[in-house]
Amino acid sequence: MARTKRIFDQYQQTKGIDLWSCHYEIMKEDLEKLKEMNIKIRRETRQRMGQCLNDLSFQDLQSLESDMESAWRVIHDRANRVLTNQIETSKKKVRSVEQINRKLKMELGAMDEDPYGFC
C-alpha cells in the first residue's frame, strides 16, 4: 500500500497536478446535495407531523393533504391485506382441526361398536 501511494505521489510531483482535488470537489458537491435533500426531507416530515405549516401556500397545503391521503390509502390497503391473510390462515387452521376432529370421532365411533377389534 505504501508503495502504491509513493507511486501516486511521484506521479503528481512529476506532472505537477493534484489527482485528488477533482475527486474532492465531486465529493464536496455530493455532500451539499445530500445536505439539501436532508433539509427538504426534515421539513416535509415536520409538515406531515403538523408543524411548520404557516409558511405554506394554499396549493402547498392541498398538495400535502393529497400526499397524506395517498399515504393513508397505501397503509390502509396494506393493513387490509395483512388482516385478510391472517383470517384466511386462521380459517385453514380451523378447517384442518375440524377435519381431524371428525376423523377422531369416526375412529372413536368404530371403537365403540367393536371395542375388541372383532368384526
Secondary structure, DSSP 8 states (H G I E B T S, - for coil): -HHHHHHHHHHHHHHT--HHHHHHHHHHHHHHHHHHHHHHHHHHHHHHTT-S-TT--HHHHHHHHHHHHHHHHHHHHHHHHHHHHHHHHHHHHHHHHHHHHHHHHHHHHHHHH-TTS--
